[in-house]
C-alpha cells in the first residue's frame, strides 16, 4: 500500500514545517492527507504513514484512534458528526440527533445502506454559540440547526 505522489508531496510540505529530526510532528496532517485520498484509514494506510514518518505503527494508530475526525472503517460519502456535548445537548442536539436518525434511517456509528451517509457523535467543536451543530466531512460546520435547516442541507447534498 502506498499513497499517491500528490499526497506524498503534501505530506512532505507538512514535514518541512518541523525540524528534520521531528518529522513525526506531522502525523496528524499526514493522517488527514492519507484519509482524504483513501476515504478512511485502513491498518495498511496507518502502517504506511508510520513507516513514512519513521514512527512505530502503534504510535500512529494511537493518534488515529484518539481523534474522531479519523475514520478507522469505511464511512459514507457524507459523514455527519453531530456535537452531543452538554452545551449542544442543552440547545437541542438530542432532538436534531433524533431527527437525523429518523431522516436517514440509521443510528450513530452507522452508514446508510447506499453508502451515502454516516452519522457520528462528536465532542465539542468550540462553536457553542452556533449550537446545535454538526460538521460535514470534517470540513464544513453547519450550525443553528433546526429540522428545516437539516432538510435544506441534506437536499443540497442530493
N, C-alpha and C positions, 0 to 999 in steps of 0.2 A: 504494500500500500504506500502510495506517495501522494503528495499534493501537487497541483499544477505549478508550472513555472511562475505563473502570475501570483499565486498565493505565496510561494516562497519569496518572491521579491517583496511582497507586502510584509511578510514576517521579518525579512532581513531589515526592512526600514524600521520596524519596531525594535529589533535587537540593537540597531545602531544608536538608539536613544540612551543606551546604558553603557557603562564601562565594559570593555571587552571581556573581562573575567566575570561579568554578572549577566550574561545573556539570558539566564533563567528568569530574570525580572520581566521578560517579555512573554511569560507563559500565558497570562490572561488574554493578551492580544492575539497570540498565536492560536489559542483555542478558539477564539471568536472567528478568526480568519478561516481556520480549518472547518468550523461548523458552517460558516457561510458557504463554503464550497461543497461540502458533503451533505449538508442538511441536518446532520446530527453527529455526535462523537462516538463512533464505534471504538471498541477496545484497540483495534489496529490503528485507528487515527490517533488516539491518545498515545500509543506506543511510538508512532512516527514523530509526533510533536516532542515527546520526551527525548528521543534519540537526537532530533534536530537541535534541541536546546541543551543537549548533554546533561540531562536530568534522569533520575530514576522514574520509571513509569508510574510507580505508586504515588510519587510526589505530584505528578501532573494529574493523575486520577483524583487525588485529594482536592485539588483546586476545582476540577470539573464537577465533582460530586457535591461540593460545598455551595456553589452559587447556582441559583435557579435559572439563570439565563443560558446555562449549558444544558444540552439535551443528550442524555445517555441512551436514549432509544429513539427510534423514528417518531417524528411528530407530523401533524398535518401541514398543509401549505400555509395555513394561517394559525399561528399559535397565539391564543389569547390568555394572558396571565393577569388575573384579577387580583388586586390587592385586597386581602381579607384581614389586614392588621386592624387593630382597635379603632383608630380614627376613621378609617374607611367603613368598617363594620357599623360604627355609630352613625355614619352618613348614608347608609343604605346598601353597602356592598353585599350583604347577605341576600337582600331582595334581588339585586342585579345578578348575583350568582345563581339564584333560583330561576330567574328569567332566562339567563343564558343556557342553563342546563335543560330547561323545557324547550327552548327555541331550537337548540342544537341536538337534543335527544341524547346527550352524553353527560357524564359526571366529570368531576375534576380528575385529572390524570388519564383522561380517555380521549380517543380520537374518533371522529365520525367515520362510519363505515366507508364512505367515499374518499377518506384521507384528506378531506378539505380543512377541517378544523380540529384543533387540540385545545382543550380547556385546562388551565393550570391555576393553582393558587399561588400567590406571591406575597412576599413580605413588603414592608414599607418601601415605597418608591420615592419618598421625600417630596411629595406633592399633595399634602393633606388638604390644602385649600381647594383642590380640584376633585375631592372625593365625592362619590366613589369613582374609581378609575381602573383602567386596565392598560397593559402595554401590548401592542400588536407586534408580533415577530421580533421582540426585543428592541424595537426601534421607535415605533410611533406610540406616544402616550395619548390616550383618549380619556378625558375627564368629564366631570359633572354629568355622569351617566344617568339616564332615565331609560325605561323600556323603549320609548320612541327614539332616543339617541342611539341605543344599541341596534334597533331595527335599521336606522339610517346607515350606520357603519357597516353592518352586515350586507345591506343592499349594495353599497359601493364596492364590496368585495366580489360580488357576483359577476 
